[in-house]
């Protein structure tokens, strides 16, 4: 069963942008992305260089790692170009009112 926890308010994530935060008892780094009226959650750590994806640019349904330019599909966590070859975990998101809730218990990738 998924356990959702409040991550932030919807207005905290800019449209076409990101918000990096830590969730859960282990302070899991999570990158929230808001694009096309939807919110997605994935690991905030690039699988190639271990830097924060939340500091990268969002285009359509990808977020680009600022260090080496790898892009990740925010829906699946899969890299769309090198140098990254490994996906990053994605997490379930639901919106209740103005609250963004994320479940770390079930990864989607």
C-alpha positions as CSV (number, residue, x, y, z in Angstrom):
1,X,0.0,0.0,0.0
2,X,1.3,3.4,-0.9
3,X,1.9,5.9,1.9
4,X,1.6,9.4,0.6
5,X,3.2,12.3,2.5
6,X,2.8,16.0,1.9
7,X,5.8,17.3,-0.1
8,X,4.8,20.9,-0.7
9,X,2.0,23.3,-1.9
10,X,1.3,23.2,-5.6
11,X,2.3,26.9,-5.9
12,X,5.8,26.1,-4.6
13,X,6.6,24.4,-7.9
14,X,6.9,26.8,-10.8
15,X,5.1,25.8,-14.1
16,X,7.9,24.4,-16.3
17,X,10.2,24.2,-13.4
18,X,11.5,22.1,-10.5
19,X,11.6,21.9,-6.8
20,X,14.2,19.8,-4.9
21,X,13.4,18.6,-1.4
22,X,14.0,15.7,1.0
23,X,11.2,13.4,2.0
24,X,10.6,10.5,4.4
25,X,12.5,9.3,7.4
26,X,15.7,8.8,5.4
27,X,15.6,12.3,3.8
28,X,15.3,10.9,0.3
29,X,16.2,13.5,-2.3
30,X,13.2,14.1,-4.6
31,X,12.9,16.4,-7.6
32,X,9.4,17.6,-8.3
33,X,8.6,18.8,-11.8
34,X,5.6,20.7,-12.9
35,X,4.9,20.8,-16.6
36,X,1.8,20.7,-18.8
37,X,-0.5,21.1,-15.7
38,X,0.9,17.9,-14.1
39,X,3.4,17.2,-11.3
40,X,6.0,14.4,-11.5
41,X,8.4,13.1,-8.8
42,X,11.8,11.4,-9.4
43,X,15.0,11.0,-7.7
44,X,16.9,14.3,-7.4
45,X,20.2,12.6,-7.9
46,X,21.5,12.0,-11.5
47,X,22.4,8.4,-12.1
48,X,25.6,9.5,-13.9
49,X,27.2,12.2,-11.9
50,X,25.3,12.3,-8.5
51,X,24.3,15.9,-8.8
52,X,20.8,17.5,-8.2
53,X,18.5,17.2,-11.2
54,X,16.3,19.9,-9.6
55,X,19.0,22.4,-10.7
56,X,18.5,21.4,-14.3
57,X,16.2,22.7,-17.1
58,X,12.8,21.2,-17.9
59,X,11.7,20.8,-21.5
60,X,8.4,19.0,-22.2
61,X,8.7,15.8,-20.3
62,X,12.4,15.8,-19.6
63,X,14.7,17.3,-17.0
64,X,18.3,17.9,-18.0
65,X,21.2,17.4,-15.6
66,X,23.1,20.7,-15.5
67,X,26.6,19.0,-15.2
68,X,26.9,16.8,-18.3
69,X,23.6,17.3,-20.1
70,X,22.0,13.9,-19.6
71,X,18.2,14.2,-19.9
72,X,15.7,12.0,-18.0
73,X,12.1,11.3,-18.9
74,X,10.2,12.6,-15.9
75,X,7.4,10.1,-16.4
76,X,9.7,7.0,-16.4
77,X,13.1,8.1,-15.0
78,X,14.8,6.7,-18.1
79,X,17.7,8.6,-19.6
80,X,17.0,9.9,-23.1
81,X,20.6,10.7,-24.0
82,X,24.1,10.0,-22.8
83,X,26.3,10.1,-20.8
84,X,23.7,8.7,-18.3
85,X,22.7,5.1,-19.0
86,X,20.9,4.1,-15.8
87,X,17.3,5.3,-15.0
88,X,16.5,7.2,-11.8
89,X,13.6,6.1,-9.5
90,X,10.2,7.8,-10.0
91,X,7.5,8.2,-7.4
92,X,3.8,8.3,-7.4
93,X,2.2,11.8,-7.0
94,X,-1.3,12.9,-6.2
95,X,-2.7,16.4,-5.8
96,X,-5.3,17.0,-3.0
97,X,-6.6,20.6,-3.1
98,X,-3.4,22.6,-3.2
99,X,-1.2,20.0,-1.6
100,X,1.3,17.8,-3.5
101,X,1.6,14.4,-2.0
102,X,4.3,11.9,-2.9
103,X,4.7,8.2,-2.1
104,X,8.2,6.9,-1.6
105,X,7.1,3.4,-0.7
106,X,6.3,2.5,-4.3
107,X,8.7,3.5,-7.0
108,X,7.3,3.5,-10.5
109,X,10.6,2.6,-12.3
